[in-house]
Structures are given as structure tokens and as C-alpha cells.
């Protein structure tokens, strides 16, 4: 599942891609839009219209306000925006708008075209109140979740810098948790490892790999193959 690659940086960072190529065609996804379009015969045709989020009102959209910060804040509060979109033969993968505090981490959604089914992966505690998985849950070797950066056919590919992987695996997340009624805040540590695994061999292989990592090693690639 893990592989070190000799490449110093990502090919696609976390910015929104308005125009991208997929299925041998160009796709157009306006910023924070609920629709992905295809260019066909000099016109735009919708190929994906999401329906599971609350829609962003027109008076809040960027083309009307020109205020990207205000729109980002609206999306953060209402969980109303698609942030990034990927497409393969069978699947659509998309994420909600990223934010920088606990209550609004990215949510991940996978839409199976053949079954007309949506699977949701949200970064909330999944087994205990001390554990947070951000990305696709890892029950293969009890390691970190896969945070998707690319989709290639039926494979979802994620990426970690070595120092980031070591920190998350050993220390997890230190987050400020605030009580909305009293405004009292505390720093809490959440485990990032799933600690659930298919076999002890898989878990031990991961532990051995982590022991060999250093902060300056090559980036780490994670690949998940969808059925």
C-alpha cells in the first residue's frame, strides 16, 4: 500500500482546478459550483450535478459578490460547496470546501456511477472520541487514512511528506476544542491511526516501514484500488 517515490513535490496541489481533462474530454468546474460541465461542440453540457448539499444562494456566489473570503466562510459554515473534483470510468470523487478548524475539515465523497450510490467519508471520530481519520479509512494495516490527491481509473492515490507521515502516525492531531456555550477551549490530542487491520503481518510491515523513515526521506505514496 505504501511506496516511496523520488519526487520532491506534488504534481497537483490543493488548489481548485477550474478546467481539467478527464474521460478524453475537457471538464469545467466553476469555483464552488454544484455542477461539472463538459465542453461539447463549443457549448457546455452538465455531466455531474450534485444534490446532497445545501445550495449556495446566488447572492453569496463569487460571480455576484467578488468576495472569495466571504464565500469560503459561507461554505465552511453551511458545508455547501464542492472544493475539488476527480473523475474515472466508474467513479466521481469530490470534496467539500477545506477549512482550518476541527468542525470543518474536508469531507470526502465517492459516487459510483454504475450503482448510483454515494459513499461519504467525514473526518470525525470513527471508533472512539480520541480518534480522527481524515480521508478514506485505513483498515488494511492500521495506519493513516488515505487523503486523495489523484484519481486514476479505479485507483485513488494519496500523498504524504515523510515528516508529515511520521508526525501523524506517532503523534496524531493536536486540536483546539472549544465549548460553544462557555467559550472555554482546551488542547486535545486525537490519534490518527485506525488501529484496525486485516492481518498482523500488514500492521507489522507498516511499523517496520515507519521505523526506517526520517523527516528528509522521499515522499510517501498511498494507493487504494476500488472494487
TAKAGI-V254315 format. One record per residue. N is the residue number from 1. RES is the residue in one letter. PSI is psi in whole degrees, 0 to 359 (NA if undefined). D_CENTER is the distance of its C-alpha to the mean C-alpha in whole Angstrom. Layout:
n:N res:RES psi:PSI d_center:D_CENTER
n:N res:RES psi:PSI d_center:D_CENTER
//
This chain:
n:1 res:X psi:332 d_center:18
n:2 res:X psi:146 d_center:18
n:3 res:X psi:133 d_center:19
n:4 res:X psi:136 d_center:20
n:5 res:X psi:148 d_center:21
n:6 res:X psi:72 d_center:23
n:7 res:X psi:128 d_center:21
n:8 res:X psi:347 d_center:21
n:9 res:X psi:170 d_center:18
n:10 res:X psi:151 d_center:15
n:11 res:X psi:331 d_center:16
n:12 res:X psi:110 d_center:13
n:13 res:X psi:188 d_center:12
n:14 res:X psi:17 d_center:10
n:15 res:X psi:161 d_center:12
n:16 res:X psi:133 d_center:13
n:17 res:X psi:107 d_center:15
n:18 res:X psi:318 d_center:17
n:19 res:X psi:130 d_center:19
n:20 res:X psi:161 d_center:18
n:21 res:X psi:134 d_center:20
n:22 res:X psi:145 d_center:19
n:23 res:X psi:39 d_center:21
n:24 res:X psi:30 d_center:24
n:25 res:X psi:162 d_center:24
n:26 res:X psi:134 d_center:22
n:27 res:X psi:148 d_center:20
n:28 res:X psi:120 d_center:20
n:29 res:X psi:97 d_center:17
n:30 res:X psi:151 d_center:19
n:31 res:X psi:125 d_center:17
n:32 res:X psi:19 d_center:16
n:33 res:X psi:156 d_center:17
n:34 res:X psi:7 d_center:17
n:35 res:X psi:137 d_center:19
n:36 res:X psi:133 d_center:18
n:37 res:X psi:159 d_center:21
n:38 res:X psi:142 d_center:23
n:39 res:X psi:117 d_center:26
n:40 res:X psi:118 d_center:29
n:41 res:X psi:50 d_center:33
n:42 res:X psi:22 d_center:32
n:43 res:X psi:165 d_center:30
n:44 res:X psi:127 d_center:27
n:45 res:X psi:129 d_center:26
n:46 res:X psi:133 d_center:23
n:47 res:X psi:345 d_center:21
n:48 res:X psi:125 d_center:19
n:49 res:X psi:111 d_center:19
n:50 res:X psi:147 d_center:17
n:51 res:X psi:4 d_center:19
n:52 res:X psi:351 d_center:17
n:53 res:X psi:158 d_center:16
n:54 res:X psi:136 d_center:19
n:55 res:X psi:150 d_center:20
n:56 res:X psi:122 d_center:21
n:57 res:X psi:150 d_center:25
n:58 res:X psi:321 d_center:26
n:59 res:X psi:355 d_center:28
n:60 res:X psi:351 d_center:24
n:61 res:X psi:153 d_center:23
n:62 res:X psi:324 d_center:23
n:63 res:X psi:344 d_center:26
n:64 res:X psi:324 d_center:28
n:65 res:X psi:328 d_center:27
n:66 res:X psi:9 d_center:26
n:67 res:X psi:95 d_center:25
n:68 res:X psi:325 d_center:21
n:69 res:X psi:315 d_center:21
n:70 res:X psi:322 d_center:22
n:71 res:X psi:317 d_center:20
n:72 res:X psi:320 d_center:17
n:73 res:X psi:319 d_center:19
n:74 res:X psi:314 d_center:19
n:75 res:X psi:322 d_center:16
n:76 res:X psi:316 d_center:15
n:77 res:X psi:318 d_center:18
n:78 res:X psi:357 d_center:18
n:79 res:X psi:52 d_center:14
n:80 res:X psi:4 d_center:16
n:81 res:X psi:141 d_center:14
n:82 res:X psi:136 d_center:11
n:83 res:X psi:306 d_center:10
n:84 res:X psi:152 d_center:9
n:85 res:X psi:138 d_center:10
n:86 res:X psi:155 d_center:11
n:87 res:X psi:140 d_center:14
n:88 res:X psi:184 d_center:16
n:89 res:X psi:319 d_center:20
n:90 res:X psi:336 d_center:18
n:91 res:X psi:149 d_center:15
n:92 res:X psi:133 d_center:13
n:93 res:X psi:132 d_center:9
n:94 res:X psi:157 d_center:8
n:95 res:X psi:153 d_center:6
n:96 res:X psi:168 d_center:8
n:97 res:X psi:131 d_center:10
n:98 res:X psi:144 d_center:9
n:99 res:X psi:173 d_center:12
n:100 res:X psi:30 d_center:13
n:101 res:X psi:169 d_center:15
n:102 res:X psi:315 d_center:14
n:103 res:X psi:352 d_center:15
n:104 res:X psi:40 d_center:12
n:105 res:X psi:167 d_center:9
n:106 res:X psi:143 d_center:6
n:107 res:X psi:146 d_center:6
n:108 res:X psi:135 d_center:5
n:109 res:X psi:138 d_center:8
n:110 res:X psi:122 d_center:10
n:111 res:X psi:121 d_center:14
n:112 res:X psi:113 d_center:17
n:113 res:X psi:323 d_center:19
n:114 res:X psi:328 d_center:22
n:115 res:X psi:354 d_center:22
n:116 res:X psi:50 d_center:21
n:117 res:X psi:139 d_center:18
n:118 res:X psi:132 d_center:15
n:119 res:X psi:137 d_center:13
n:120 res:X psi:139 d_center:11
n:121 res:X psi:108 d_center:9
n:122 res:X psi:143 d_center:9
n:123 res:X psi:61 d_center:9
n:124 res:X psi:163 d_center:13
n:125 res:X psi:129 d_center:16
n:126 res:X psi:334 d_center:16
n:127 res:X psi:321 d_center:19
n:128 res:X psi:170 d_center:21
n:129 res:X psi:356 d_center:21
n:130 res:X psi:7 d_center:20
n:131 res:X psi:135 d_center:17
n:132 res:X psi:128 d_center:14
n:133 res:X psi:119 d_center:11
n:134 res:X psi:102 d_center:7
n:135 res:X psi:198 d_center:5
n:136 res:X psi:127 d_center:8
n:137 res:X psi:136 d_center:11
n:138 res:X psi:100 d_center:14
n:139 res:X psi:19 d_center:17
n:140 res:X psi:312 d_center:18
n:141 res:X psi:12 d_center:20
n:142 res:X psi:25 d_center:19
n:143 res:X psi:205 d_center:16
n:144 res:X psi:156 d_center:13
n:145 res:X psi:156 d_center:10
n:146 res:X psi:116 d_center:8
n:147 res:X psi:112 d_center:5
n:148 res:X psi:134 d_center:5
n:149 res:X psi:332 d_center:7
n:150 res:X psi:154 d_center:10
n:151 res:X psi:125 d_center:11
n:152 res:X psi:106 d_center:15
n:153 res:X psi:242 d_center:17
n:154 res:X psi:20 d_center:16
n:155 res:X psi:135 d_center:14
n:156 res:X psi:128 d_center:11
n:157 res:X psi:129 d_center:11
n:158 res:X psi:168 d_center:9
n:159 res:X psi:135 d_center:11
n:160 res:X psi:138 d_center:12
n:161 res:X psi:149 d_center:16
n:162 res:X psi:316 d_center:18
n:163 res:X psi:326 d_center:19
n:164 res:X psi:318 d_center:16
n:165 res:X psi:314 d_center:16
n:166 res:X psi:316 d_center:19
n:167 res:X psi:313 d_center:19
n:168 res:X psi:320 d_center:16
n:169 res:X psi:317 d_center:18
n:170 res:X psi:325 d_center:21
n:171 res:X psi:336 d_center:20
n:172 res:X psi:217 d_center:17
n:173 res:X psi:132 d_center:16
n:174 res:X psi:112 d_center:19
n:175 res:X psi:148 d_center:18
n:176 res:X psi:118 d_center:21
n:177 res:X psi:124 d_center:22
n:178 res:X psi:140 d_center:24
n:179 res:X psi:121 d_center:26
n:180 res:X psi:337 d_center:26
n:181 res:X psi:317 d_center:30
n:182 res:X psi:348 d_center:32
n:183 res:X psi:19 d_center:29
n:184 res:X psi:130 d_center:30
n:185 res:X psi:151 d_center:27
n:186 res:X psi:153 d_center:26
n:187 res:X psi:123 d_center:24
n:188 res:X psi:149 d_center:22
n:189 res:X psi:129 d_center:21
n:190 res:X psi:133 d_center:18
n:191 res:X psi:137 d_center:18
n:192 res:X psi:344 d_center:15
n:193 res:X psi:148 d_center:16
n:194 res:X psi:329 d_center:17
n:195 res:X psi:22 d_center:20
n:196 res:X psi:135 d_center:20
n:197 res:X psi:155 d_center:21
n:198 res:X psi:319 d_center:23
n:199 res:X psi:156 d_center:26
n:200 res:X psi:333 d_center:27
n:201 res:X psi:315 d_center:28
n:202 res:X psi:315 d_center:24
n:203 res:X psi:318 d_center:23
n:204 res:X psi:324 d_center:26
n:205 res:X psi:318 d_center:25
n:206 res:X psi:315 d_center:22
n:207 res:X psi:319 d_center:24
n:208 res:X psi:321 d_center:26
n:209 res:X psi:315 d_center:24
n:210 res:X psi:324 d_center:23
n:211 res:X psi:333 d_center:26
n:212 res:X psi:348 d_center:27
n:213 res:X psi:149 d_center:24
n:214 res:X psi:166 d_center:25
n:215 res:X psi:337 d_center:23
n:216 res:X psi:12 d_center:24
n:217 res:X psi:174 d_center:23
n:218 res:X psi:156 d_center:22
n:219 res:X psi:159 d_center:18
n:220 res:X psi:129 d_center:16
n:221 res:X psi:132 d_center:15
n:222 res:X psi:136 d_center:13
n:223 res:X psi:129 d_center:14
n:224 res:X psi:126 d_center:13
n:225 res:X psi:126 d_center:16
n:226 res:X psi:144 d_center:16
n:227 res:X psi:NA d_center:19
//
